[in-house]
Amino acid sequence: MDLNQDYIIIGAIILIILFLMFYIPFGLWFAATISGVKISVFQLILMKVRKSPIQEIVKGLIVSEKGGLNLNREELEAFRLTGGNIQNVVNGMVAAKKAGLKLSFKNAAKADSQGIDILKAVKDKFEKQQEKEIKFE
């Protein structure tokens, strides 16, 4: 009888571990942590419960962290749940910062909702600035 109970306990433990490995995105949490993004496993679980696109949001957080932006999970998650394109906004904001242009999250989100390719718009604006500087030299 004890042998059967041991098998049941071992089986239950294995099922719990498999469930946790499937349900909790440890890989994303680890990648985010290594990249300097402060996000907890519990926050990732709650995002999964809310059916948020976890991978897209975490990648956006990583890119924004590496690009020196101060974006947080809540605003990216809310923006994505309203149909926004995180990659367009984050990449555009990083490019704007590198080009020395000011672009707030609010303005970037507004541009995204209008269907504007923010990265292309930033490049175009930067090129126009460069042309003006060349003409005056």
HELIX and SHEET records of a PDB file:
HELIX    1   1 ASP A    2  TYR A   23  1                                  22    
HELIX    2   2 PHE A   26  ILE A   34  1                                   9    
HELIX    3   3 VAL A   41  VAL A   49  1                                   9    
HELIX    4   4 ILE A   54  LYS A   66  1                                  13    
HELIX    5   5 ARG A   73  LEU A   81  1                                   9    
HELIX    6   6 ILE A   86  ALA A   99  1                                  14    
HELIX    7   7 PHE A  105  SER A  113  1                                   9    
HELIX    8   8 ILE A  118  PHE A  136  1                                  19    
END                                                                             
